[in-house]
């Protein structure tokens, strides 16, 4: 039997405007103790290009970067059994209390779900959350069809809203 593995705490503050939810940290993310730690994952490259700023690899820098840009990060699964980094293998999981995060981040007006598994689990538990949410193409290196323009459009819309 597999062990239960815990994910990361959320990164958010009262000025967060967009919540980006993944499924669960990959093996490489768990090794560096921060979100999207696999250098092949396109997440940080997309944010860097969208905001026109370089993003250092250090977790403290990345934490400060997302908060400075109004982004909250978390995963829809807070703990689970998982084989490697495979979303398909996630089982016996606990759901993130998104409503609690939103009480501390009242300015969140959009939720972007990074990949199908995150979206499906979110919809099973929060489909009536009252905040617009979107399925985004996974930034994982396992997704060969990533169209970053979808991310740029969603981020543009989320930050354009007053």
C-alpha positions in Angstrom: 0.0 0.0 0.0 1.2 3.5 -0.8 1.9 6.2 1.8 -0.2 9.3 2.1 1.8 12.3 0.9 1.0 15.9 1.8 1.1 18.7 -0.6 2.1 22.4 0.0 0.2 25.1 1.9 -1.4 27.7 -0.2 0.4 30.9 -1.3 -2.1 33.8 -1.1 -2.8 37.0 0.6 -5.7 39.5 0.8 -4.7 41.1 -2.6 -4.7 37.9 -4.6 -7.0 38.3 -7.6 -6.4 35.0 -9.5 -6.3 31.5 -7.9 -4.3 29.0 -9.9 -5.0 25.4 -8.8 -3.1 22.4 -9.8 -3.8 18.8 -8.9 -1.0 17.7 -6.7 2.8 18.5 -6.6 5.0 16.4 -8.8 8.0 14.4 -7.5 10.3 17.2 -8.6 8.1 19.9 -7.0 8.1 17.9 -3.8 11.9 17.6 -4.0 12.3 21.4 -4.1 9.3 22.0 -1.7 7.5 24.4 -4.0 5.0 24.6 -6.8 5.9 23.7 -10.4 9.5 22.7 -9.5 10.1 20.6 -12.6 12.3 22.7 -14.9 10.4 21.2 -17.8 7.1 22.4 -16.6 6.0 25.5 -18.6 4.2 27.2 -15.7 6.9 29.7 -14.7 7.9 30.3 -18.3 4.3 31.3 -19.1 4.1 33.7 -16.1 7.5 35.2 -17.0 6.5 35.8 -20.5 3.0 37.1 -19.6 4.4 39.7 -17.1 7.6 40.4 -19.1 9.8 39.6 -16.1 12.5 37.0 -15.4 11.6 34.5 -12.6 14.4 33.0 -10.5 14.2 29.4 -9.4 14.3 30.0 -5.7 11.0 29.3 -3.9 11.2 32.5 -1.9 11.5 34.5 -5.1 8.7 32.6 -6.8 6.4 33.0 -3.7 7.1 36.8 -3.7 6.6 37.0 -7.5 3.1 35.5 -7.5 2.0 37.5 -4.5 3.3 40.7 -6.1 1.3 40.0 -9.2 -2.0 39.1 -7.4 -1.7 35.4 -7.9 -2.6 32.7 -5.3 -1.3 29.2 -5.8 -2.6 25.9 -4.4 -3.5 22.4 -5.4 -7.0 21.0 -5.2 -5.6 17.9 -3.5 -3.9 18.5 -0.2 -2.8 14.9 0.5 -3.1 11.6 -1.3 -1.6 8.4 -2.4 0.1 8.9 -5.7 2.5 6.9 -7.9 5.3 9.2 -9.0 3.8 12.3 -10.5 0.9 10.7 -12.3 -2.4 12.6 -11.8 -4.2 9.4 -13.0 -2.8 7.5 -10.0 -4.1 10.0 -7.3 -6.4 8.2 -4.9 -7.5 8.4 -1.2 -7.2 12.1 -1.4 -8.3 15.1 0.7 -9.7 18.1 -1.0 -8.4 21.6 -0.3 -10.7 23.8 1.6 -11.0 26.4 -1.1 -13.7 28.3 0.7 -11.3 29.0 3.6 -8.6 30.3 1.3 -11.1 32.6 -0.4 -12.1 34.1 3.0 -8.5 35.2 3.4 -8.2 36.3 -0.3 -11.5 38.1 -0.9 -10.3 39.8 -4.1 -10.0 36.5 -6.0 -12.3 36.9 -9.0 -11.1 34.0 -11.2 -9.9 30.4 -10.7 -7.7 28.8 -13.3 -7.4 25.0 -13.1 -4.1 23.7 -14.4 -5.0 20.5 -16.1 -8.0 18.1 -16.5 -7.5 16.2 -13.2 -7.5 19.4 -11.2 -10.6 20.6 -13.0 -12.5 17.4 -12.6 -11.8 17.1 -8.8 -12.6 20.8 -8.4 -15.9 20.4 -10.2 -16.8 17.4 -8.1 -16.5 19.6 -5.0 -16.9 23.2 -5.9 -18.9 23.5 -9.2 -21.2 26.1 -7.5 -18.5 28.2 -5.9 -19.8 31.4 -7.3 -16.5 32.5 -8.9 -15.7 32.0 -12.5 -13.3 29.1 -13.1 -11.7 27.7 -16.2 -10.0 24.5 -17.3 -6.5 25.4 -18.5 -4.2 23.3 -20.5 -1.8 21.5 -18.2 1.7 23.1 -18.1 3.2 19.7 -17.3 5.9 18.4 -19.6 3.6 15.4 -20.1 1.2 17.6 -22.1 2.7 18.0 -25.6 -0.2 20.1 -26.8 0.1 23.1 -24.5 -1.1 26.3 -26.2 0.2 29.1 -24.0 -2.0 31.6 -25.7 -4.9 30.1 -23.8 -3.1 30.9 -20.6 -2.3 34.5 -21.8 -5.9 35.1 -22.7 -7.2 33.8 -19.3 -4.7 35.8 -17.4 -5.5 38.9 -19.4 -9.2 38.6 -18.8 -8.7 37.9 -15.1 -6.5 40.9 -14.5 -8.6 43.2 -16.7 -11.7 42.7 -14.5 -12.1 45.4 -11.9 
